[in-house]
């Protein structure tokens, strides 16, 4: 019987073990997309308990606990930290086959040297042992211990980046903590949130945004400001891909309707979003940024819980809207009419993987490797099965060695263990191909592929800022 999550966990072949232990395990981490609050890193306050860092904002764990029947009081409610921890500990043994089971135990091993499985039986001892250690840990300690080179937070264009600037004055994490711009609120002109967001944008730039042209000018100023503060990557959550040909005149019609406080027709919203994405794409390209599209999430499916807890609390799901034709039209327009920047495409629906893989290959830039490419297996698919499927489909249709690798997409500073999870899975896929006779036992070539996918390709996105 194999030891539970031992040294060769997920590594089925000798080739996989050699690739992981000799190469992948020692590589630094480039975490180019996460949701860790930069203020938490900058303030660098000690943690109060394992529950704070583990359960404070992890909607993956919250969702699993709800499905297991844990009352909300022990998830996001008024129960004490120890009660919430005990509720999660009692849930965990039920999660056989769920990546949370593996992530949790990797985190216990790597940050607390605990090999004992967490359960109701072991919860008190593990609670005490983790808390004994965590009170001496700070956010920057965890980043340094994880061997992280780059952390990209997620920041609205109106953000002052004050905490990024403070962090640069006192950063002991060993990592470059950089902003990543997420201008989602700028795109949703139909949303009730647009008007208050626009007021914040006007305050940030110091003038009224009266039409589509002044909106573009204001966003350009914010992009320049972010660039000066180290930003080299943007992120767009695109639930429904706009299908209109970018046209500034029609976008101005939508903006004028907004200013008249009129309801904006869906066709105008679509046209506005296409035009704004075209403008943003040209700005990113001008400055050498990478653009990310996170496509297809069906958000806030429980209205009562959204009203109670707000977004990003575990009530999102997988959408199934058409993406092939509208995304093809959008990317083709951007490539033809504006310089298309380096682009990463994610879909929350893994049925779309082959679509994204094939479409990426059709909109490349002459002489540039993987100018448009799929991003990592995302959200519901950063499991072993999801990542293996994603890697094989990418290999079938594109150039796997140019893949950008893994990112945590997390709100927890312990989630860097997910990079280890990915690297073990990736090396195992390569090892199986080699030992099945599908690729030669060429460790020079294999080592180069492992270094590129696990670290170097992601670092390439930030070459001019380091």
HELIX and SHEET records of a PDB file:
HELIX    1   1 UNK A   14  UNK A   22  1                                   9    
HELIX    2   2 UNK A   24  UNK A   26  5                                   3    
HELIX    3   3 UNK A   38  UNK A   43  1                                   6    
HELIX    4   4 UNK A   50  UNK A   55  1                                   6    
HELIX    5   5 UNK A   59  UNK A   67  1                                   9    
HELIX    6   6 UNK A   72  UNK A   74  5                                   3    
HELIX    7   7 UNK A   81  UNK A   92  1                                  12    
HELIX    8   8 UNK A   99  UNK A  112  1                                  14    
HELIX    9   9 UNK A  123  UNK A  134  1                                  12    
HELIX   10  10 UNK A  139  UNK A  145  1                                   7    
HELIX   11  11 UNK A  162  UNK A  169  1                                   8    
HELIX   12  12 UNK A  184  UNK A  187  1                                   4    
HELIX   13  13 UNK A  193  UNK A  205  1                                  13    
HELIX   14  14 UNK A  212  UNK A  228  1                                  17    
HELIX   15  15 UNK A  248  UNK A  259  1                                  12    
HELIX   16  16 UNK A  266  UNK A  287  1                                  22    
HELIX   17  17 UNK A  303  UNK A  309  1                                   7    
HELIX   18  18 UNK A  324  UNK A  337  1                                  14    
HELIX   19  19 UNK A  350  UNK A  352  5                                   3    
HELIX   20  20 UNK A  353  UNK A  362  1                                  10    
HELIX   21  21 UNK A  379  UNK A  381  5                                   3    
HELIX   22  22 UNK A  384  UNK A  397  1                                  14    
HELIX   23  23 UNK A  400  UNK A  402  5                                   3    
HELIX   24  24 UNK A  417  UNK A  435  1                                  19    
HELIX   25  25 UNK A  443  UNK A  451  1                                   9    
HELIX   26  26 UNK A  452  UNK A  456  3                                   5    
HELIX   27  27 UNK A  457  UNK A  459  1                                   3    
HELIX   28  28 UNK A  460  UNK A  462  5                                   3    
SHEET    1   A 3 UNK A  29  UNK A  31  0                                        
SHEET    2   A 3 UNK A 148  UNK A 152  1                                        
SHEET    3   A 3 UNK A 176  UNK A 178  1                                        
SHEET    1   B 4 UNK A 233  UNK A 238  0                                        
SHEET    2   B 4 UNK A 290  UNK A 295  1                                        
SHEET    3   B 4 UNK A 342  UNK A 347  1                                        
SHEET    4   B 4 UNK A 372  UNK A 374  1                                        
SHEET    1   C 2 UNK A 297  UNK A 298  0                                        
SHEET    2   C 2 UNK A 317  UNK A 318 -1                                        
END                                                                             
